[in-house]
Amino acid sequence: MKHTVFLLISLFLLGSSGCGYLRSDMRNVNRGYDSLVNEDLQGAEDKFKTALETNENNPYALLDLGVIYERTGRIEEAKDMYRKVIDIEEGNPTYPRLVSKSDVKGDTLRSIAINNLLRLESMAPSSI
């Protein structure tokens, strides 16, 4: 019982201070995602671009930037972002594969990017 209480307290402390342990690109991705959820597309775009300045291969920033480009009518730029995610995620084992958003729970970043790209490609034919 003592160990369980200690473990729970430890997990709480880690969880409440966990943001400090994230790399700066992931902190910006999290902030960008918050802005995206709140429909602040410009703020989200700025955060994702800042994340990419730190880590140009951050697939979370690339994917969400693709979503912003798509929502703002920049379809070719969105396709480029989705292609980058697909390329990066094809052989990169360093990023978690599952996302926790309820609408895509269990999908990989790569499969989300592929589905988004295929949807855009079906609207206007070009090569993937």
TILUMTI-354282 format. One record per residue: residue in three letters; z, y, x of N, C-alpha, C, O in turn. Coordinates in steps of 0.2 Angstrom, whole numbers, padded with zeros to 4 digits, always signed. Example, Ala and Ser with C-alpha at 12.3 -4.5 7.8 and 13.67 -1.06 7.14 Angstrom:
ALA+0039-0028+0066+0039-0022+0062+0039-0016+0066+0042-0017+0071SER+0035-0011+0064+0036-0005+0068+0039+0000+0064+0040+0006+0067
END
This chain:
MET+0000-0006+0004+0000+0000+0000+0000+0006+0004-0004+0011+0003LYS+0004+0006+0010+0004+0012+0014-0002+0013+0017-0005+0019+0018HIS-0006+0008+0019-0012+0009+0022-0017+0011+0017-0022+0016+0019THR-0017+0009+0011-0022+0012+0006-0021+0019+0005-0026+0023+0005VAL-0014+0021+0004-0013+0029+0003-0016+0033+0009-0019+0038+0009PHE-0014+0030+0015-0017+0034+0022-0024+0034+0022-0027+0039+0023LEU-0027+0028+0020-0035+0028+0020-0037+0033+0015-0042+0037+0016LEU-0034+0034+0009-0037+0038+0004-0036+0045+0006-0040+0050+0005ILE-0030+0047+0009-0029+0054+0012-0034+0055+0017-0037+0061+0017SER-0035+0051+0022-0040+0052+0027-0047+0053+0024-0050+0058+0026LEU-0049+0049+0019-0056+0050+0016-0056+0057+0013-0061+0060+0013PHE-0051+0059+0009-0051+0065+0006-0052+0071+0011-0056+0075+0010LEU-0048+0070+0017-0048+0076+0022-0055+0076+0025-0058+0081+0027LEU-0058+0070+0026-0065+0070+0029-0070+0073+0024-0074+0076+0026GLY-0069+0071+0018-0074+0073+0013-0073+0081+0012-0078+0084+0011SER-0067+0083+0012-0066+0090+0011-0068+0095+0017-0070+0101+0016SER-0068+0092+0023-0070+0095+0029-0077+0093+0032-0079+0095+0037GLY-0080+0088+0028-0086+0085+0031-0092+0090+0032-0096+0088+0037CYS-0092+0095+0029-0098+0100+0030-0098+0102+0037-0104+0103+0040GLY-0092+0103+0040-0092+0105+0047-0095+0100+0052-0097+0102+0058TYR-0096+0094+0050-0099+0089+0054-0106+0088+0054-0109+0085+0058LEU-0109+0091+0049-0116+0091+0048-0120+0095+0053-0118+0100+0055ARG-0126+0093+0055-0130+0096+0060-0132+0103+0056-0132+0103+0050SER-0134+0108+0060-0136+0114+0056-0142+0113+0052-0142+0117+0047ASP-0147+0109+0054-0152+0108+0049-0150+0105+0043-0153+0107+0037MET-0146+0101+0043-0143+0098+0036-0139+0102+0032-0139+0102+0026ARG-0135+0107+0036-0132+0112+0032-0136+0116+0028-0135+0118+0022ASN-0142+0118+0032-0147+0122+0028-0151+0119+0023-0152+0122+0018VAL-0152+0112+0024-0155+0108+0018-0150+0108+0012-0153+0109+0007ASN-0144+0107+0013-0139+0107+0008-0139+0114+0004-0139+0114-0002ARG-0139+0119+0008-0139+0126+0005-0145+0127+0001-0146+0130-0004GLY-0151+0125+0004-0157+0126+0001-0158+0122-0005-0161+0124-0010TYR-0155+0116-0005-0155+0112-0011-0151+0115-0017-0153+0115-0023ASP-0145+0118-0015-0141+0122-0020-0145+0127-0023-0145+0128-0029SER-0149+0131-0019-0153+0136-0021-0159+0134-0026-0160+0137-0031LEU-0162+0128-0024-0167+0125-0028-0164+0123-0035-0168+0125-0040VAL-0159+0120-0035-0156+0118-0041-0154+0124-0046-0155+0124-0052ASN-0153+0130-0043-0151+0136-0046-0157+0140-0047-0157+0146-0049GLU-0163+0137-0046-0170+0141-0047-0171+0147-0043-0175+0151-0044ASP-0167+0147-0037-0168+0153-0032-0173+0150-0027-0171+0148-0022LEU-0180+0150-0029-0185+0147-0025-0186+0150-0018-0187+0147-0013GLN-0185+0157-0018-0186+0160-0012-0180+0159-0007-0181+0158-0001GLY-0174+0159-0010-0168+0157-0006-0169+0150-0003-0167+0149+0003ALA-0171+0146-0008-0172+0139-0005-0177+0138+0000-0176+0135+0005GLU-0183+0141-0001-0188+0141+0004-0185+0144+0011-0187+0141+0016ASP-0182+0149+0011-0179+0152+0017-0175+0147+0020-0175+0146+0027LYS-0170+0144+0017-0166+0139+0020-0169+0133+0023-0168+0130+0028PHE-0174+0130+0019-0178+0124+0021-0182+0126+0028-0182+0122+0032LYS-0185+0132+0028-0188+0134+0034-0184+0135+0040-0186+0133+0045THR-0178+0138+0038-0173+0138+0044-0171+0131+0046-0170+0130+0052ALA-0170+0127+0042-0169+0120+0044-0174+0117+0048-0173+0113+0053LEU-0180+0118+0046-0186+0116+0050-0187+0119+0057-0190+0117+0062GLU-0184+0125+0058-0184+0129+0064-0179+0125+0069-0181+0125+0075THR-0174+0122+0066-0169+0118+0070-0172+0111+0072-0171+0108+0077ASN-0175+0108+0066-0177+0101+0067-0184+0101+0063-0184+0100+0057GLU-0189+0102+0066-0196+0102+0063-0198+0095+0059-0202+0095+0055ASN-0194+0090+0061-0195+0084+0057-0190+0082+0052-0189+0076+0051ASN-0186+0086+0050-0181+0085+0045-0185+0083+0038-0188+0088+0035PRO-0185+0077+0036-0189+0075+0030-0186+0078+0024-0190+0079+0019TYR-0180+0079+0023-0177+0082+0017-0180+0089+0016-0181+0091+0011ALA-0180+0093+0022-0182+0100+0021-0190+0100+0020-0192+0104+0016LEU-0193+0095+0023-0201+0095+0021-0202+0093+0014-0206+0096+0011LEU-0198+0088+0012-0199+0086+0005-0198+0091+0000-0202+0093-0005ASP-0192+0095+0001-0190+0100-0004-0194+0106-0003-0196+0109-0008LEU-0197+0107+0003-0201+0113+0004-0208+0111+0000-0211+0116-0003GLY-0210+0105+0000-0216+0103-0004-0215+0104-0011-0220+0106-0014VAL-0209+0103-0014-0208+0104-0021-0208+0111-0022-0211+0113-0027ILE-0205+0116-0018-0206+0123-0019-0213+0125-0019-0215+0129-0023TYR-0217+0123-0014-0224+0125-0014-0228+0123-0020-0232+0126-0023GLU-0226+0117-0022-0229+0114-0028-0228+0119-0034-0232+0121-0038ARG-0221+0120-0035-0219+0124-0041-0222+0132-0040-0223+0135-0046THR-0223+0134-0034-0226+0141-0034-0234+0141-0033-0237+0146-0031GLY-0237+0135-0035-0244+0135-0035-0248+0134-0028-0254+0135-0028ARG-0244+0133-0023-0247+0132-0016-0248+0125-0015-0244+0121-0011ILE-0253+0122-0018-0254+0115-0019-0256+0112-0012-0253+0106-0010GLU-0260+0115-0008-0262+0112-0002-0256+0112+0003-0255+0107+0007GLU-0252+0117+0003-0246+0117+0007-0241+0112+0005-0238+0108+0009ALA-0241+0111-0002-0236+0105-0004-0239+0098-0002-0235+0094+0001LYS-0245+0097-0002-0248+0091+0000-0247+0090+0008-0245+0084+0010ASP-0247+0095+0012-0246+0095+0019-0239+0093+0020-0237+0088+0024MET-0234+0096+0016-0227+0094+0017-0226+0086+0015-0222+0083+0019TYR-0229+0084+0010-0228+0077+0008-0231+0072+0013-0228+0067+0014ARG-0237+0074+0016-0240+0070+0021-0235+0070+0027-0235+0064+0030LYS-0232+0075+0029-0228+0075+0035-0222+0070+0033-0220+0067+0038VAL-0219+0071+0027-0213+0066+0026-0216+0059+0026-0212+0055+0029ILE-0221+0057+0024-0224+0051+0024-0225+0048+0031-0223+0043+0033ASP-0228+0053+0035-0229+0051+0042-0222+0050+0046-0221+0045+0050ILE-0217+0054+0045-0211+0054+0048-0207+0048+0046-0204+0044+0050GLU-0207+0047+0040-0203+0041+0037-0206+0034+0038-0202+0029+0037GLU-0212+0034+0040-0215+0028+0041-0212+0024+0047-0211+0018+0046GLY-0210+0027+0052-0207+0024+0057-0200+0026+0060-0198+0025+0066ASN-0197+0030+0056-0191+0034+0059-0185+0031+0055-0183+0032+0050PRO-0181+0027+0059-0175+0024+0056-0169+0028+0056-0163+0025+0055THR-0169+0034+0058-0163+0038+0059-0161+0042+0053-0155+0044+0053TYR-0165+0042+0048-0163+0045+0042-0161+0040+0036-0164+0035+0036PRO-0156+0042+0032-0155+0037+0026-0161+0037+0022-0164+0042+0021ARG-0162+0031+0019-0168+0030+0015-0167+0031+0008-0171+0033+0004LEU-0161+0031+0006-0159+0032-0002-0157+0039-0003-0153+0042+0001VAL-0159+0042-0008-0157+0048-0011-0153+0047-0017-0153+0042-0020SER-0149+0052-0018-0144+0051-0024-0145+0055-0030-0142+0055-0035LYS-0151+0059-0030-0152+0063-0036-0154+0058-0042-0157+0053-0041SER-0151+0059-0047-0151+0054-0053-0158+0053-0055-0160+0047-0057ASP-0163+0058-0055-0169+0057-0057-0174+0052-0052-0179+0050-0054VAL-0171+0051-0046-0175+0047-0041-0170+0042-0038-0172+0040-0032LYS-0165+0041-0041-0160+0036-0038-0163+0030-0035-0166+0027-0039GLY-0162+0028-0029-0164+0022-0026-0171+0023-0023-0173+0018-0020ASP-0175+0028-0024-0181+0029-0021-0180+0031-0014-0175+0035-0012THR-0185+0030-0010-0185+0032-0003-0188+0039-0002-0192+0041-0007LEU-0186+0043+0003-0190+0049+0004-0197+0048+0004-0201+0052+0001ARG-0199+0043+0008-0206+0041+0008-0210+0040+0002-0215+0042+0000SER-0206+0036-0003-0210+0034-0009-0210+0040-0014-0215+0041-0017ILE-0205+0045-0013-0205+0051-0017-0211+0055-0015-0215+0058-0019ALA-0212+0056-0008-0217+0060-0006-0224+0057-0007-0229+0060-0009ILE-0225+0050-0007-0231+0047-0009-0233+0048-0016-0238+0050-0018ASN-0228+0047-0021-0229+0048-0028-0231+0055-0029-0235+0057-0033ASN-0227+0060-0026-0229+0067-0027-0236+0069-0025-0240+0072-0028LEU-0238+0066-0019-0244+0067-0016-0250+0064-0020-0255+0067-0022LEU-0249+0058-0023-0254+0055-0027-0255+0058-0033-0260+0059-0036ARG-0249+0061-0036-0250+0065-0042-0254+0071-0041-0258+0073-0045LEU-0253+0075-0036-0257+0081-0034-0264+0079-0033-0268+0082-0035GLU-0265+0073-0029-0272+0071-0027-0276+0069-0034-0282+0070-0034SER-0272+0067-0039-0276+0065-0045-0278+0071-0049-0282+0070-0053MET-0275+0076-0048-0276+0083-0051-0283+0086-0048-0287+0089-0052ALA-0284+0085-0042-0290+0088-0038-0291+0083-0033-0287+0082-0028PRO-0297+0079-0033-0298+0074-0028-0299+0077-0021-0302+0082-0020SER-0296+0074-0016-0297+0075-0009-0293+0069-0006-0291+0064-0009SER-0293+0069+0001-0291+0063+0004-0283+0063+0006-0281+0069+0007ILE-0280+0058+0006-0273+0057+0007-0272+0057+0015-0266+0057+0017
END
